[in-house]
């Protein structure tokens, strides 16, 4: 178990997109650390536990998201927020439409803002908070990711800004940016099992393998640890070394 929280601060966390892949691994890591966890996603979490509950919500719907997080904060205020939910919408530039921009801006940027705003009073009262945004190695550039990479890059700006605004309250804000992670719907949707590009991609990664959801969860677990109080405004690439050079899918 991670270090103890400040006195009388309950181990409570919200995780978005905790139904599959990376999200499930993050939820499991927090449960292992003794947290009560609420998963916000379109589907129930991919595991069952007495300290876990799921609330169904389409996080691309701004109104529904704000209503849910506001109501939840009244009954289940948290000091740990992990925003993991994400959608790619893989398209070449000429095919991008305004609805893509609106949906992914809501999901990747407006949703974490709503989550943190709803729970900020609880964090400040506790003198403690952990905010982790799950971005992507694609922020460094990847073809057919115009809206995805730009909105995921915005998360880096959120974390750096919040680090400056909230550090004096004992609240940290950091980013985990995964590279190619297998065993996820997002990755499998782009490179299905059996696609020869998977093996070629693994060979191109410096560590010579694809990532696993547990690799990402381990990084998130570090940032959510109460002992990680001197690390804020940072981006950790969990990418097998691909952030140090080019990557082609």
N, C-alpha and C positions, 0 to 999 in steps of 0.2 A: 504494500500500500504506500502511496505517496505521503509526503509530509503532512502534518496536521494543519488544518485550517485555523484561522484566528478564532478565539473563543466565541462560542455561540453562533458560528456561521455554519449552516447546514450544508452538507454535500449534495448540492442540487445542480443539475445541468440540463440545458436544452441542446439537442442536436438536430439539425435539419438534414433531411435526406438519409435517415438512418435505416432505410428498408433493405438495402442491398449493398454489396460490395464494400467500398471504403466506409460508408456510413455505418454498416453493421459492425465492422471491426472497431470503429471509434466508440460506438455504444458499448460494445463488450469490454473495451479497455476501461471505460469510465465505471461500468458496473464492477469490474474487478477491483477498482480503486475505492469502492464503497459508495459511489454516488447513486442518488435517485435520478433517473433520467427520463425526460420527455422527448419523444421523437416526433418531429413535425415533418410530415411527408404525405404524398398522395396515397400511400399504402402503409399497412402496419409494418412494424419492424420485423426483420427476418429472424427474430429469436424471441423467446418468452422468458420473463424474469419477474419476480415479485416487485422489484424496484424500477420496473420499466413500464411505461404506458405510451401509446401512440395516439396522436391526434391527426386526423385526416384533413389536409388542407392543400390547395393548389397554390404554391408560393409565387407563381407568376401572376396571381390575382392580388393586386395590391390592397384592395379593400378587405377581402377575406383575411389576408395575412395580418393586417393591422388589427382587425377585430379579434382574431384568435390570440395574438401575442399580448394584446392589452388585457383581455379577459384572463389569460393564463397568469399574467403577472400579479393579478389580484389574489389568486389562490395559491400560486406556486412560484413566488419570486426566486430567481436564481442568481448566482454570482459567477457561473461558468456558462458561456455561450460558445458553441461550436457551429459555425455555419458551413456545412459541407455540401448542401444540395447544389447541383449544377446541371446545365444542359448545353450541348455543343452547338446544334443547328449548323452542321457542316455545309458550307456553300461557298462558291466562288463569289468574288466581289459583285459581279454584275447581277447575281441572283438574290442578293440581300434585299429584304423589304423592310419598311418601317416597323412592322409588327415584330420582326426578329429583334430589332433594337429595343423596342419597348418591353418585350417579354424578358429578355436576358438582363436588361438594366434593372427591371423590377426584381428578378430572381437573385442576381449576383451582387447588387448594390443596395437597392431599396430595402430588401428583406433584412439583411444584417443591421441596417440602420434602425429599422423598426424594432428588431429584437433587442438591440442594445438600449435604445431609448426607453423601452418598456421596463427594463430591468436595471436601469442606471441608478435609480434612487436606492434600490436595495443594495447595489454594489457600494455606493458612496456611504450609505449608513453603516455597512459592514467594514468599510475601510479596506475592501478586498474585492478583486474581480479578475477573471481570466476570459479573454476574448480571443478566439482562434478562428481565422478565416481560411478555408481551404480553397486555394486558387489553382494555378496550373503552370507547368513549365512552358505552356503555350504563350504565356505573356512575353516570352522572348522572341516570338514570331513562329507561325506555323501556317502553311497554306490552307485556305478554305476555313479560316477561323476568324474572320473579320470582327464579328460581334462577340464571339466567345472570348477571344484573346483580349480584346479591348476592355470588356466589362470585368474579366478576371484580373486584368492589370489594375483596374480601379480599386480592387481590394487592397493592393499594396499602399495606395494613397490613403485609404481609410485607416489602415492599421498605423501608419506612420503619424497621421494626424491625431488619432485617438491616443497614441502613446504620449504625445506632447500634452494633450488636454487632460488626460486622466491619470497620468503617472503619480501625481501627488496624492491621489486618493487610494493608492495601493492597487490600482487596476492596470493590468498589462494587456496589450493588443499585439498579436503576432499573426504571421501568415505561414501556412504550409503549402508548398507548390509541388504537387506530384508530377512526375514524368509518366512514362507508359506503365500503367498499372493493369495487369491482367485480372481476370476473375471479377470484372466489373461490367455492368451493362453498357456503360459509355464506351469503354475500350472494345468490348466484343462487338458492339454495333458498328464500329469503324473497321475492325479487323477480326472477322468471325473465326472461331476455332477451325483449324485446317487451312486457313489462308496462309500461303507461303510467306507473306510479308511479316507474319509474326516471328518466324524463325530468323528472317533477315534482319528484322529490327532488333531482336535480342542480341544478335552478333554485333550490331553496330553500337550497342550500349557498352560503355567502358567496363562495367562489372559483368558483362556477358549474360545477362538475364533480364527478363521483364520484372517489374515490381509486383508486389503483392499488397492487398489491402492492409495487412498487418504492418507493413513497412511504414505506411502513412499514419496509421493509428499510433504507432510508437512515437512518431514526431509530435503528433497532437497531444499525446499523453505527457510529453516533456513540457510543452507550453502550458498545459492546464495544471501542472503540479504547483502547489502552493510554494514550494521551495524555489521555483523559477522566477523569483520576484525582481531580479536584476536584468532580465531580458525582456525588452519590449520594443515594438516598432520594427521587428526583424522579419525577414523572409527566409525560410529554410526550404531549399529545393530537395525533395526526396525523389531523385530522378536517375540514380545509377551513374551519375556523372554527365548526363546529357546536357545539362545547363552550361557546361564549359565549352560546348561546340555546337555544330549544327545537327539537326535531326530531321530525317525525311521519312514520312510514313508512306 
